[in-house]
Amino acid sequence: MKPTTTIPSDDIGAHPPTANGSATRAEALPIAPPRTLRSRVPQLVLAGLLIVGGGLGGLLLFNRYNQRTPAVVVVAPVSHGTELVRADLAVTDVAVDRGVATIGSLDEVVGRFAANDLSPGELLAPADVADDDLLVTAGEAVVGLLLEPGDYPTSRLVAGDRVDVFAPARGPDPLAVDLVVFDVVPSSSDGRTLLVSVVVDDGRAGPLFAASSDGGVRLALRGRP
C-alpha cells in the first residue's frame, strides 16, 4: 500500500495543487515600481536655477562694492589757506559709495589752496579746495550768516560758490553782489540750518550784520563763469 500525504486544509488555498497533485507556493504580491528620476527633474532644475541666481547676485554685489577709482589723498598736514603741492598729496585707488565726492587727479588741485585744515589719510573732496580768491586778504572780512531753509538756494552750496545777498525787508535790490562763499557748516541737528560764511569788503561787513539781524537775508547763487 502506497503512503499518502495529507495537506492541511488551511494551506490548500495558499498552495493550490498542480496537475500532478503537488502543491506550489502562492505567487508574490505585486510590488510598486520605484520612483524614477523623471519625477524629480523639475525640482532639480529649480534648485539649479536658485543656486546659479544666488551666485550671480553675489557676484554683482561683490563687483559693485569692489569697484575702485583713483582719488587724491592727503599725506601730510595742510593748514587752511595753504597752497596745495604734490609733496602733500598722493593718488590711490579706493572703493567709495556713489554719493561720496572725490577728486581723481593731482592736476585738479595742485596750485590751488586748502579751504579747510587737512589731515593725512583724508580723501580730498571738492569742498576742501579753493582758488586764491577765497583767501582773506587785507581789507576783507568773513561774515557768517545763519540761514534757515528758504534763505539759501540749495543745500549743495559749497566754498567757492558766488552769491548775491538780498535783504527783503529793505527792498528788492541786492545788498551785496558777487560774494565768495568761504565756508558752509550745518548748524542744526537735522542739517537744514546752515552757517554760510562769505567774504566781503570791510565796509560791507557792518551793514550785512545789521540786515541779517533785522528781518534776515537771503542768498541767490550765481552761475560760475
MOVENFEN-V428675 format. One record per pair of residues at least 12 apart in sequence whose ideal C-beta (glycine too) atoms are under 6 Angstrom apart, sorted by the first residue. I is the first residue (numbers start at 1). GAP is how many residues later the second one is. If there is no record, write none. Layout:
BEGIN
I/GAP + I/GAP
END
This chain:
BEGIN
14/12 + 68/25 + 68/27 + 70/21 + 70/23 + 70/34 + 71/23 + 71/31 + 71/52 + 72/17 + 72/19 + 72/31 + 72/52 + 73/17 + 73/19 + 73/50 + 74/44 + 74/46 + 74/48 + 75/15 + 75/45 + 76/12 + 78/36 + 78/40 + 79/38 + 80/34 + 80/36 + 80/37 + 81/32 + 81/54 + 82/32 + 83/30 + 84/25 + 84/26 + 84/28 + 86/20 + 86/24 + 89/17 + 101/24 + 101/25 + 102/21 + 103/21 + 109/20 + 112/17 + 112/19 + 113/17 + 115/13 + 115/15 + 115/44 + 116/12 + 127/31 + 127/32 + 130/29 + 130/30 + 133/47 + 134/46 + 139/63 + 140/59 + 141/59 + 141/61 + 141/64 + 142/40 + 142/55 + 142/57 + 143/55 + 143/57 + 143/62 + 143/65 + 144/51 + 144/53 + 145/51 + 145/67 + 146/49 + 147/47 + 147/49 + 148/45 + 149/43 + 151/67 + 152/42 + 152/67 + 153/66 + 153/68 + 157/27 + 159/22 + 159/24 + 161/20 + 162/16 + 162/18 + 162/60 + 163/16 + 163/56 + 163/58 + 164/13 + 164/56 + 165/52 + 166/52 + 167/44 + 167/50 + 169/46 + 175/36 + 176/28 + 179/19 + 179/21 + 180/19 + 181/17 + 182/15 + 182/17 + 183/14 + 184/12
END
